[in-house]
């Protein structure tokens, strides 16, 4: 049974609620869309491919897939306070996209409104419109973009990308490139487990706990670093202090491992496979709960990856 944790990322919750609503809150002039050139994606990006939802996307190295909830995918850059949310909306067309873009997002603690006229997105395998947007979140001013994309076979997507005001000037160029890299491909449900590759690649996961029944207990730490080239490193450390009527005894242990990592799928569950350079292969059932990654019911927190960012 996975432990319950009260720690939540309020920013994530607010954005997910807001995007789910997508209800009209104001009217904007229905100008004719203006054409905007397609941006070239800069270096140091990774291609995110989602065969289930049917799209690809170039993500800067500091972005990762941090969460998914139903038809919502949430990408985040902690370094730049950047957020990108992609929601599948089947059946979109030019007229329905224009209508949705005129409608801002409004929910508890957040209000986003367009600040300009719609512009045409020149995408691979799809058409789209995009508008500048701005608003507030938890009392802080935010800037961003709202976009609607529609492709063949009734495939459609609404996109929100933005950051807090003080980070937007440096982030806007990346935001434009991310949106303009969006490409619609054939949707093939059943490949949801592949998202775990993008959720873990380039990250470090850390777990701390207390073990044993000692007076001072035991300090126990475990961490995994997953590199984008398919290699990993792990470290397990523990220390414990024992006391009796005469003396106190302290001992510690440590173990390091490295090898290759991959994602497999069996019985409707994703698994992390670690092929150690020394020792047996390991397998962990993966899940996500309240902002934490769970491996075999053990919750891990994200940490800075200094080995292979």
C-alpha positions, 0 to 999 in steps of 0.5 A, a space after each residue: 500500500 503506497 503511503 499517503 503524503 500531504 505534500 503537494 505542488 500547489 502550482 501543478 494543482 492550480 494549472 490542472 484545475 484551470 485547464 480542465 475548466 477551460 470555460 469562457 470568461 471574456 470576449 476578444 476581437 475575432 481578427 483574421 489569423 496572422 501568419 507567423 514563421 516556423 521557428 527552428 528548434 535550438 540545440 540541447 533538446 530532446 524529442 518527446 514522442 507520444 504514440 498514445 495521444 499522437 504527437 511529438 514535441 521538442 523539449 529543452 533539456 531542463 523540461 521533463 514530463 512531470 505528471 499526467 492526469 487523464 487527457 492532460 500532460 504536464 511538462 515543467 522546468 523547475 530551473 526557469 519556472 516554465 510550465 507547458 500543459 497539453 490537453 487532447 480535445 478530439 474534434 477541434 476545427 478552425 472555428 472551434 479553436 478560435 472560439 476556445 482561444 477567445 475564452 481565457 482560463 479562470 479558476 480559483 487563484 488563477 486568471 489568464 486572458 489573451 492579450 493580442 490577436 490570433 496568429 497562425 501556427 505552421 505545424 507538421 501534420 496539423 494546423 493551429 492558432 496561438 495567442 499571447 496571454 497574461 494573468 495572475 496566479 496566486 497573486 503573481 503576474 504570469 505571462 504565456 501563450 494559449 494555442 489550439 492545434 487540430 490535425 487529421 482523424 479528428 485529433 485536436 490539442 489545446 496547449 498552455 505554456 507560460 511562466 511567472 512575469 520575471 522569468 517570461 522575457 528569458 523563456 518566451 523564445 523557448 516557449 515559441 520554439 516548443 509550440 512550433 515544434 509540435 507535430 501530429 502523428 497517428 494516435 495509437 493507444 496502448 503506449 502510455 508506459 513509454 511516457 515513463 522514459 521521459 519522466 525519468 530521463 535526466 532526473 535524480 530520485 532520492 528517498 530518505 527514511 528511518 529503519 530499525 528499533 534503536 534509541 536513535 533509530 537509523 538514517 537510511 538514504 537511497 538515490 537513483 540518477 537516470 541519464 538520457 543515454 540509458 545509463 544509471 547510477 544508484 547509491 544506498 547509504 545507511 547509518 545506525 546508532 545503538 545504545 545500552 547501559 554502558 556504551 553507544 555503538 554507531 555503524 554505517 554501510 554504503 553501496 553503489 551500482 551502475 548499469 543500464 535502465 529501460 522501461 517495460 510493460 506487463 499486465 497493464 503496469 509499467 516497470 523500471 528495469 535496471 541491468 546492473 554491471 555487477 549483480 542481478 537485474 532488478 525490476 520495479 513497478 512504477 507509479 506516481 502519487 501526489 508529486 512523487 515517483 513510487 518504485 515498488 511502493 517506495 516514494 521518491 522525491 525529485 532532486 538536482 541531477 549533477 551527474 548527467 543533467 
